[in-house]
Amino acid sequence: MRSQRFKHEFNENLAKKFYQDIRCGILHQAQTKGNSQLSYTSSVMVERIHNGIRVNVLMFSEALIKEFEDYIRLLEIGNRLARENFLKKMQFIVDPNDRSPKRGYGLRF
């Protein structure tokens, strides 16, 4: 499933740059990498800048929350693909060594 809220903001190159500079930078080094920046005042959610990207934290956070709420609704209404993917991920979290072909189907909700 692809995000409806981010598909107009991120192309493949911006998504890779976000992953490398923002996500990995903050997670592994507690700071963004390259020249990438977090902003509260930028007029767009994400934009390319010299040797990096600038992400408006407020716009990004708002879109991420709405995306998560949409995902929860898909699970609640019984969307088959969303539920199967959720179950597979939860099974992996519960038992990452389980390599059974029916992985994820032991969990029910």
Residue pairs with C-beta under 8 A, 6 or more apart in sequence:
1 81
1 82
1 85
3 67
4 67
4 70
5 63
5 64
5 66
5 67
5 70
6 63
6 67
9 44
9 45
9 46
9 63
10 18
10 46
14 46
14 48
14 53
17 36
17 48
17 52
17 53
18 46
18 53
18 55
20 33
20 34
21 32
21 33
21 34
21 36
21 52
21 53
22 32
22 36
22 38
22 53
22 55
24 33
25 31
25 32
25 33
25 34
25 36
26 32
32 38
32 52
33 52
34 51
34 52
35 49
35 50
35 51
35 52
36 49
36 52
36 53
36 54
36 55
37 49
37 52
37 53
37 54
37 55
38 54
38 55
38 57
39 54
39 55
39 56
39 57
40 56
40 57
40 58
41 56
42 54
42 55
42 56
42 59
43 56
44 56
44 59
45 55
45 56
45 59
45 60
45 63
46 53
46 54
46 55
46 56
46 60
47 53
47 54
71 82
74 82
75 82
75 83
75 86
84 104
87 104
87 105
87 107
88 103
88 104
89 104
90 104
90 107
91 98
91 103
91 104
91 105
91 106
91 107
92 98
92 103
92 104
94 107
